[in-house]
Amino acid sequence: MKIVCAYSGGLDTSVMVHWLAQRYDAEIITYTGDLGQGDDLPAIRKKALATGASEAVVDDVRDRFVREFCWPALAAGALYEGQYPLHTALGRPLLAQRLVEVAQEHGAQAIAHGCTAKGNDQVRFEVTAQCLAPHLKVIAPLREWELTSREMEVEYAAKHGVPVPVTLDKPYSIDQNIWGCAIECGEMEDLWTEPPADAWRMTHDPSEAPKGSTEIVISFRAGIPVAIDGETLPPITLLTHLNELAGSYGVGRIDMVENRLVGLKSR
């Protein structure tokens, strides 16, 4: 059996490669899509192979992500519950489509993802996959395995020699791409706790931001940003520049509790 596994190199997916291979006696092929998360993708590919994958597919889908998903969402003013910019939600259907395509290219019988039973991502991955390739089995290890906490996953990784980037001291769950970054778990599950300083990825502390202000002019064509201060820029360059500029001033921090599809709430 061949399984194509969505792979980020984080705690869940690192453990998944080993667990899937053992549980299903399967050959594991990992897939990693570059959505602008800023990861060292060659290192992730090397890690996937070291963890037990027979092949690690990595591709750059940033331009497609921005043009086909981010720009339409921007034009629509799409904000979940009036606050959340949907960066994770926008990236999942594209990753699911690529998972299916890689599975078909390699003759795999199943795909696997690292979504929990609590959130909305499981629906995004599975509905997309079932629409595109209903014959493929979809496996969600986090819904069925015995590792019921992040602490147990860390212990499993240590026991089986699986390298993971998380310790019990900083058990954050982070999802980042060129459109935004979501941080949850750990200390932040206590709603009265301020997010720790080391959890923020794309924005500097506003109290340490540059003094004064910076004025820029963003030019739009048919609802899509195309230039900054009169200079026409490709989508990735334009977004990267704005992320760095706004982030240096601490602009873009959101602290909210959202309603998930299954009825649970998440900070």
N, C-alpha and C positions, 0 to 999 in steps of 0.2 A: 504494500500500500504506500502511496505517496501523498504527503500532506504539504500544502503550501501555507506557511505560517507568517502572519503579519508580525514583523519584528522591528522593535525600536532599540533594542539593546538595553532596555530598562529591566527592572526587577522581574516583573511578571513574564515578559516575553523571553527573557534569558532562561528562566526556570522552565517555561513551556516547551522549549526545544527538547530538553532532556526528558521531560515528563511525557510528551507526546510520543517520542521515539520508543520509550519503555512501555507505555500503556497500549499503544496500537501496533507495536512491532513494525514501525513505519520508517520510511526514508523521509527526512524532513528537509524541505527547501524553504529558505526564508525569503521574505520580500520586504524591502525597505524603500519607501518613497520619500524623496527629498521635497518637502513642502516649505523649505526655508527655516527649519527648526534649529539650524546652526550646529548640528552635530558633525562629528568627524566621521563621515560616511565610510571612507576606506577602513577606518578602525572598527566600525560597526560590522562591516562585512567580514573582516578578519576574526572578530570576536564570535560571530555567528558560526563560522566554520570551526573555530576552536571549541565551541560549545557542543558541536555534534551535527550541524547541518551538512548535508552532502553538497549543497550549492547555496550561494547567497546572492540574490538578485537585488541590485540597487540601481534606481534610476532617478533622474532629475525631472520632476513634474511641476516645478515652481511656476514656470510661465503659464502652463495650462491651468494650474490652480488659480492663479490670479485672474487670468482672462475669462475663464469659464465659470468660476465660482465666486471669487471675491468681488469683481467688478459688478456683476449682476446684483449681488447682495447690497453693495454700496448704493447702486442706482435705486434699489427698492427701499433703502433706509432700513434694512432688516436688522433689528435688535431683539433678541429673545427677552421677553418680559420687560421690554423698554430699556434694557441696560446691556445685556451680554452680546458682544459683536459676532458671536457664532463661529469663531475661527475653527474650533474643533469640529463642530457640526458640518461646516462646509468642506472640510478635508476628508471626512470619512467615506462619502460615496465615491470619490475619486480613488482612494486607496482600495476600496472594495472592488471597484472595476478592474484595477490593475492586478489585484489578487486573483480574480477570476481569469484574467488574460494569461497570467503566468501559469496558473494551474492547467489551463488548456494547452499552453505551449509545451509543458513538461509531462502531459498525460497523467496528471494527478487526479485522485478520486475525491479529495476533500480539501477544504481550506480551514484555517483556524485563526481565531482572533483572541486578543487578550482582554476583552470587555467583560465587566462583571454583570451580575443579574440586577444590579441596582440602577444602572444608568441608561441613558438614551443611545449610547454608541452601539450596543448590541443590535438595536433595531436598525440603525443606519447601515451597518455592515450586512446584516442578514437579509433585509428586504432587498437591498441592492443586488446581493449575490443570487437570491432566489429569482429575481426578475431576469437577470442576465444568463444564469446557468442553473436552472432548477435541479439538474441531475447531480450537481456537486453536493456532497455532504458538508455541513457547516459544524465545526467543533468549537465549543467555547469552554476550554479547560477550567476557567474560573467559576463556572457554574456547576462543575461536576467533580473537581478534584478535592482531595482531603486537606489541602492547604488553605485553611479558613481564615488566616490572618497574614499580614505582611511579615510578622515575626516568624511565622512558620515557614514562609517562603525563603526568608534569609537563612534559616536553619537548614532547610532542604538544600539550598545552593551550597552552603558550607559543607554539608555531608557528602554531596556528590561532586564537589570540586567545580561548581559552576561560578564563574566570576560575575559579580553583580556590583552596580555602582551605588548601592544604597546601604546604609547602616541603620541600625535601630535608633541612632541619635537624630537622624534627619530623614524620617520616612515620608517625605513629600511625594505626592504624585503630580507630575508636571507634564503638560502637553503644550508644546510650542510649535508655531509655524510663523510664516512671514506676516500673517494677519493678526496674530496675538499670542498670548500665553496664559494658560490656566494653571493655577496651583491649588491643590487641595490635600486633604489628609493631615496626619500629624497634629501639631498643636492647634491648627486652624479649625479642627472639629469642635473645639470649645468656642462657642460664638462670642464669648466675652474676652477672648484672647486676641490681641492685635497680631496680624500676620508678622512673623519674625523677619527681620531685615534681610537675612540671607535667602529668603524664599523668593524675593522679587528677582526677575531675570531681565526684563526689557526696560525697566524704568528706574532712574536714580531716586534716592530719597529727596522729596521736594524741598526739605529743609536745607539740603546741600546743593540745590540747583543754582545755576548761574544767576547773578543779580540782573535786574532789568528784563528786557524782552528782545525777541527776534521777530521781525516781520517778514513774511514770505507771501508770494502770490502763487496760488495753484490754479492752473488753467484746465478747464474741463471741455470735453467734446462729447456731446450726446450723453451727458451724465457720467463720463469716465475721465478721471484725471490723466492729463497727457504731458504737462509741463510744470516746472517750478521756476519762478522768476524768469519766465520767457524761454527757458531751455527745455526743449522737448527731450523726454527721457523714456526709455523702455520701462515697462511695468515694474520689474524686479528692482531696478536701480532707483526708480521713483519711490517705491514703498520702503526700501531699505534706508534711503536718506531721511524720509519722514519719521521712520521708527527711531532712528538714532537721534535726530534733532528733538523730537517730542520727548523721547525717553530721557534725554539729558536734563530736561526741565521737570521731570516727574509727571508729565502729562500722560494720562491713560490708565491710571490705577482705578480699579473697580473692586469693591468688597461687597458681595451680595450673596443672598441665599436664593437658590433657584428651585423650581418645582420640576422634578423629573417625571418622565412619562409614566412610570410605574407608581407614582404617588409619593415617593420619598422626596425629601429635600436635601440639597447639597450646597455647601458654602464654597 
